[in-house]
Amino acid sequence: MNSLLIDIGSTSIKWTCHWGRSGGKGNRMTLPFPPPYRNTQPYFEIDVEAIFQAILIILRQTNNIDRVCFSIQMHGYVLGDEKGQAITPYISWQDERASLQHDGISYMKRFPYRVTPESGSSLKANLPVISLYAMRSLMPVIYQKARVFYTLGSYLVYRLTGVNATHITDAAPSGFYNARSAQPTDLKIPHISLPEASMDFKPAGKFHDLAVYTPVGDQQASVLGSSLKPDSYLLNLGTAAQLCTLSEQPAYGDYESRPYFDGQTLCTVTRLLGGREIQKMAENHLLAQHLTNEYLKAMRKLPSRDRLLVVGGAAHHHRALIEQVCKNLMLPYEISPDADALDGLIKLLSKENAAAANK
């Protein structure tokens, strides 16, 4: 089967084709991700119709494919009405409206429930379940009108297939799910339905004759594409940065225990300085030491590893700086900025093809 692979990042939408019979790949193509139309802090909203239209442009430019697969930026969401139609823009992972204060206390600190480690998330201002708690007061009309919650991935699947579904690696970052079972937790909101979350990478529905697969989280797809080994940390330097490592078993600590593939856990320290902040601080002569200190502190939170793998666009754009930081960390390292989420999607499809062949 021939596949269209789409990675929806915060800066650009990348895509390529993978030809099933030959195993070959097409050229990587890009479109800019639509700019925000409201990005006055702490808000960060993007026209979700513009995102969907960009996907249609890609589909119209692609021939002879049988299926389409997505990796998706996580932690954002869209709300729909009783007919499933969007009543909010795409509220990005960069949106932190829950940090706004009411009577001197932020909505995040007012959040009356516990975000458990089993959710794969942690208490933070961009977590959708907490953002919705803030919206109950900030936008009460929209909140009361809302009947459907979409991740960005499940919204695109819904628009293409009529099915609100996604993979647990995309669903769990909402804060509404148990990352080990893919079932909603007690934090679900009674009058708002959630996407069907799957532990399996599988077709969710069809767009004309195309099978549309459950979207996966972009971090997990990037880690899979990097071929991360069990003895290594992975520093993912995109617009934002994360430091992570894999655990074969459920693992909990001073980090997020994010769902991964094949029952594994992606132990992740989030909210580290990435490409966005590095660009702003580029003239600071202490930047290398500042990054070193931050990444070293993150390493100490994670299970101990012996090596470091660095991926992501910022590793390419700031190569000399990242080389210096890696040397400061005093671990054997490899910088592989070209490994990305599209490679991860190819590996997921290869696993599915192998499993189908063994049946």
C-alpha positions as CSV (number, residue, x, y, z in Angstrom):
1,M,0.0,0.0,0.0
2,N,1.1,3.5,-0.8
3,S,1.0,6.0,2.1
4,L,0.8,9.8,2.5
5,L,2.6,10.8,5.7
6,I,2.0,14.2,7.2
7,D,3.7,15.7,10.2
8,I,1.9,18.8,11.6
9,G,4.4,20.8,13.6
10,S,4.3,24.3,15.1
11,T,6.4,25.9,12.4
12,S,5.6,23.9,9.3
13,I,3.6,21.0,7.9
14,K,5.9,18.4,6.4
15,W,4.8,15.5,4.2
16,T,6.1,12.8,2.0
17,C,4.9,9.6,0.3
18,H,6.1,6.1,1.1
19,W,5.7,3.6,-1.7
20,G,4.7,0.2,-0.2
21,R,5.8,-2.1,-3.0
22,S,9.3,-0.6,-3.5
23,G,9.8,0.8,0.0
24,G,10.9,4.0,-1.5
25,K,10.2,7.5,-0.2
26,G,9.2,10.7,-2.1
27,N,10.7,14.1,-1.5
28,R,9.9,15.8,1.7
29,M,7.6,18.8,1.1
30,T,6.6,21.6,3.4
31,L,3.9,24.2,3.9
32,P,4.0,26.9,6.6
33,F,1.8,26.1,9.6
34,P,-0.9,28.9,9.6
35,P,0.1,31.8,11.8
36,P,-1.8,32.6,15.0
37,Y,-4.5,35.3,14.7
38,R,-4.4,35.8,18.4
39,N,-1.1,35.4,20.2
40,T,-1.2,38.1,22.9
41,Q,-0.1,36.3,26.0
42,P,-1.3,34.1,27.4
43,Y,-3.6,33.3,24.4
44,F,-2.4,31.4,21.3
45,E,-5.1,30.6,18.8
46,I,-5.0,29.5,15.1
47,D,-7.7,29.3,12.5
48,V,-8.5,25.6,12.5
49,E,-10.2,25.8,9.1
50,A,-6.9,27.1,7.7
51,I,-5.1,24.0,9.1
52,F,-7.7,21.7,7.5
53,Q,-7.5,23.5,4.2
54,A,-3.7,23.0,4.2
55,I,-4.4,19.2,4.6
56,L,-6.8,19.3,1.6
57,I,-4.1,21.1,-0.5
58,I,-1.7,18.3,0.3
59,L,-4.2,15.6,-0.5
60,R,-5.0,17.2,-3.8
61,Q,-1.4,17.3,-4.7
62,T,-0.9,13.6,-4.0
63,N,-1.8,10.7,-6.3
64,N,-1.8,6.9,-6.1
65,I,-2.0,6.6,-2.4
66,D,-4.1,4.2,-0.3
67,R,-3.8,5.7,3.2
68,V,-2.9,8.8,5.1
69,C,-1.1,9.0,8.4
70,F,-0.5,12.0,10.7
71,S,1.9,12.9,13.5
72,I,0.5,15.8,15.4
73,Q,1.6,18.6,17.7
74,M,0.1,17.7,21.1
75,H,-1.7,19.5,24.0
76,G,-3.9,21.7,21.8
77,Y,-7.6,21.3,21.2
78,V,-10.8,22.4,19.4
79,L,-14.3,22.5,20.8
80,G,-17.4,21.6,18.8
81,D,-21.1,22.1,19.1
82,E,-23.9,19.6,19.2
83,K,-23.5,19.1,15.4
84,G,-19.7,18.6,15.7
85,Q,-18.9,21.9,14.1
86,A,-16.0,23.9,15.5
87,I,-17.0,26.7,17.9
88,T,-13.4,27.6,18.8
89,P,-10.2,28.1,16.9
90,Y,-7.4,25.7,17.4
91,I,-6.2,26.5,20.9
92,S,-2.5,25.7,20.7
93,W,-0.2,24.0,23.1
94,Q,1.4,27.5,23.3
95,D,-1.8,28.9,24.9
96,E,-1.6,29.3,28.6
97,R,-4.9,31.0,29.5
98,A,-5.1,28.8,32.7
99,S,-2.3,31.0,34.0
100,L,-4.6,34.0,34.2
101,Q,-5.6,35.0,37.7
102,H,-9.0,35.3,39.4
103,D,-8.9,37.1,42.7
104,G,-5.2,36.9,42.7
105,I,-4.9,33.1,42.1
106,S,-4.4,31.5,38.7
107,Y,-7.0,29.1,37.3
108,M,-4.2,26.4,37.2
109,K,-3.7,26.7,41.0
110,R,-7.4,26.8,41.5
111,F,-7.9,23.5,39.6
112,P,-9.7,21.4,42.1
113,Y,-8.6,17.9,40.9
114,R,-5.4,15.9,40.8
115,V,-3.6,15.3,37.5
116,T,-2.3,11.8,38.2
117,P,1.0,10.4,36.8
118,E,-1.1,7.7,35.1
119,S,-2.5,10.3,32.8
120,G,0.9,10.8,31.2
121,S,0.6,14.5,31.9
122,S,1.3,17.0,34.7
123,L,-0.2,20.1,36.2
124,K,0.6,22.9,33.7
125,A,-1.1,25.9,32.2
126,N,-1.3,24.5,28.7
127,L,-3.0,21.2,29.7
128,P,-6.4,21.2,27.9
129,V,-8.3,19.8,30.9
130,I,-7.1,22.8,33.0
131,S,-7.6,25.2,30.1
132,L,-11.2,24.1,29.9
133,Y,-11.6,24.7,33.6
134,A,-10.4,28.3,33.0
135,M,-12.7,28.7,30.0
136,R,-15.7,27.9,32.2
137,S,-15.2,31.4,33.7
138,L,-13.4,33.2,30.9
139,M,-15.7,32.1,28.0
140,P,-18.9,30.7,29.7
141,V,-21.1,30.9,26.6
142,I,-18.7,28.8,24.6
143,Y,-18.1,26.4,27.4
144,Q,-21.8,25.8,27.9
145,K,-22.4,25.4,24.1
146,A,-19.5,22.9,23.7
147,R,-20.5,19.3,23.2
148,V,-17.4,17.8,21.6
149,F,-13.7,18.0,22.5
150,Y,-11.2,17.4,19.7
151,T,-7.4,17.1,19.8
152,L,-6.0,18.7,16.6
153,G,-5.5,15.2,15.3
154,S,-8.9,13.9,16.1
155,Y,-10.5,17.1,14.6
156,L,-8.7,16.5,11.3
157,V,-9.8,12.9,11.3
158,Y,-13.3,13.9,12.1
159,R,-13.3,16.4,9.1
160,L,-12.0,13.7,6.8
161,T,-14.1,10.7,8.0
162,G,-16.8,11.9,10.4
163,V,-15.2,9.9,13.3
164,N,-13.7,11.7,16.3
165,A,-10.8,9.3,17.0
166,T,-7.1,9.4,17.7
167,H,-4.2,7.4,19.1
168,I,-3.5,7.4,22.9
169,T,-0.2,9.2,22.2
170,D,-2.2,12.2,20.9
171,A,-5.2,11.8,23.4
172,A,-3.3,11.5,26.7
173,P,-1.7,15.0,26.4
174,S,-5.2,16.4,26.9
175,G,-5.2,15.2,30.5
176,F,-8.5,13.4,30.1
177,Y,-7.2,9.8,29.7
178,N,-5.4,7.0,31.5
179,A,-2.3,6.6,29.4
180,R,-2.1,2.8,30.1
181,S,-5.7,1.9,29.2
182,A,-6.7,4.7,26.8
183,Q,-9.9,5.1,28.8
184,P,-11.2,8.5,30.0
185,T,-10.6,9.3,33.7
186,D,-12.9,11.0,36.2
187,L,-11.7,14.4,34.9
188,K,-14.0,14.1,31.8
189,I,-16.7,16.8,31.6
190,P,-20.3,15.3,31.6
191,H,-21.7,17.5,28.8
192,I,-18.6,17.2,26.5
193,S,-17.8,14.0,24.5
194,L,-14.2,13.0,24.0
195,P,-12.4,11.3,21.1
196,E,-12.3,7.6,21.0
197,A,-8.7,6.8,22.0
198,S,-6.9,3.7,20.7
199,M,-3.8,1.9,21.8
200,D,-3.4,0.7,18.2
201,F,-2.2,2.5,15.2
202,K,-5.0,1.7,12.8
203,P,-7.5,3.1,10.4
204,A,-10.1,5.4,12.0
205,G,-12.2,5.8,8.9
206,K,-12.1,6.6,5.2
207,F,-11.8,9.8,3.2
208,H,-13.2,8.8,-0.2
209,D,-11.1,5.7,-0.9
210,L,-8.3,6.6,1.5
211,A,-7.8,4.9,4.9
212,V,-7.2,7.6,7.5
213,Y,-5.2,6.3,10.4
214,T,-5.3,7.3,14.1
215,P,-2.9,10.3,14.5
216,V,0.1,9.8,16.8
217,G,1.9,12.3,19.0
218,D,4.7,14.1,17.2
219,Q,7.2,13.5,20.0
220,Q,6.6,9.8,20.0
221,A,6.8,9.6,16.2
222,S,10.1,11.6,16.3
223,V,11.5,9.3,19.0
224,L,10.6,6.2,17.0
225,G,12.1,7.8,13.8
226,S,15.4,8.4,15.7
227,S,15.9,4.7,16.6
228,L,16.5,5.7,20.2
229,K,18.4,3.0,22.1
230,P,17.6,1.8,25.7
231,D,20.9,3.2,27.0
232,S,20.3,6.8,25.7
233,Y,18.6,10.0,26.5
234,L,17.0,11.9,23.6
235,L,17.0,15.7,23.5
236,N,14.4,16.8,21.1
237,L,15.0,20.4,20.0
238,G,12.0,21.8,18.2
239,T,10.2,25.0,18.8
240,A,10.1,23.7,22.4
241,A,12.4,21.1,23.8
242,Q,12.0,17.9,25.8
243,L,14.5,15.4,27.3
244,C,13.3,11.8,27.4
245,T,14.2,8.2,27.6
246,L,12.4,4.9,27.1
247,S,11.2,2.4,29.7
248,E,10.0,-1.0,28.9
249,Q,7.6,-0.9,31.9
250,P,5.4,1.7,33.4
251,A,7.7,4.2,35.2
252,Y,6.9,7.2,37.3
253,G,9.0,10.0,38.8
254,D,9.7,13.7,38.6
255,Y,8.7,13.6,34.9
256,E,5.8,12.9,32.6
257,S,5.2,9.2,31.9
258,R,3.9,9.5,28.4
259,P,2.4,6.6,26.5
260,Y,4.6,5.2,23.7
261,F,4.3,2.2,21.4
262,D,4.2,-1.5,22.2
263,G,3.4,-0.8,25.8
264,Q,6.5,1.2,26.6
265,T,6.7,4.5,28.5
266,L,8.3,7.7,27.3
267,C,9.8,9.3,30.5
268,T,9.8,13.0,29.5
269,V,10.9,16.2,31.1
270,T,9.1,19.0,29.3
271,R,9.1,22.8,29.0
272,L,12.9,23.0,28.4
273,L,14.5,25.8,26.4
274,G,14.1,25.0,22.7
275,G,14.5,26.7,19.3
276,R,12.1,29.5,20.1
277,E,14.0,30.7,23.2
278,I,17.4,29.9,21.8
279,Q,16.7,32.2,18.9
280,K,15.7,35.0,21.3
281,M,18.8,34.5,23.4
282,A,21.3,33.9,20.6
283,E,23.4,37.0,21.5
284,N,23.8,35.9,25.2
285,H,27.4,34.7,25.7
286,L,26.2,32.6,28.6
287,L,23.6,30.7,26.6
288,A,25.6,27.5,26.2
289,Q,26.2,27.3,30.0
290,H,22.5,28.1,30.7
291,L,21.4,25.3,28.4
292,T,23.9,22.9,29.9
293,N,22.6,23.6,33.4
294,E,19.0,23.1,32.3
295,Y,19.5,19.9,30.4
296,L,21.7,18.5,33.1
297,K,19.1,19.2,35.7
298,A,16.5,17.4,33.5
299,M,18.8,14.4,33.1
300,R,19.0,14.0,36.9
301,K,15.2,13.6,37.0
302,L,15.1,10.7,34.5
303,P,16.3,7.1,34.8
304,S,20.1,7.1,34.3
305,R,21.5,6.6,30.8
306,D,24.9,6.5,29.3
307,R,24.6,8.3,26.0
308,L,22.8,11.3,24.4
309,L,21.0,11.5,21.1
310,V,20.0,15.0,19.8
311,V,17.3,15.5,17.2
312,G,15.1,18.4,15.9
313,G,15.4,21.4,13.7
314,A,17.0,23.6,16.3
315,A,20.0,21.2,16.5
316,H,20.5,22.0,12.8
317,H,20.0,25.7,12.9
318,H,22.2,26.2,16.0
319,R,24.7,23.3,15.4
320,A,27.8,25.0,16.9
321,L,25.9,26.0,20.1
322,I,24.4,22.5,20.6
323,E,27.8,20.9,20.0
324,Q,29.2,22.9,22.8
325,V,26.3,22.1,25.1
326,C,26.7,18.4,24.4
327,K,30.4,18.5,25.2
328,N,29.6,20.3,28.4
329,L,27.2,17.4,29.4
330,M,30.2,15.0,29.4
331,L,28.3,12.1,27.7
332,P,29.0,10.4,24.4
333,Y,26.6,12.0,22.0
334,E,25.3,12.0,18.5
335,I,23.5,14.9,16.8
336,S,21.0,13.6,14.2
337,P,18.8,16.5,13.2
338,D,17.5,14.8,10.0
339,A,15.6,12.0,11.9
340,D,12.0,13.1,12.3
341,A,8.4,12.1,12.8
342,L,7.9,11.1,9.2
343,D,10.6,8.4,9.7
344,G,8.6,7.3,12.8
345,L,5.4,7.0,10.7
346,I,7.2,4.8,8.2
347,K,8.4,2.5,11.0
348,L,4.8,2.3,12.4
349,L,3.5,1.3,8.9
350,S,6.4,-1.3,8.6
351,K,5.3,-2.8,11.9
352,E,1.7,-3.0,10.8
353,N,2.7,-4.6,7.5
354,A,4.8,-7.2,9.2
355,A,2.0,-8.0,11.7
356,A,-0.5,-8.3,8.8
357,A,1.9,-10.6,6.9
358,N,2.2,-12.9,10.0
359,K,-1.5,-13.4,10.4
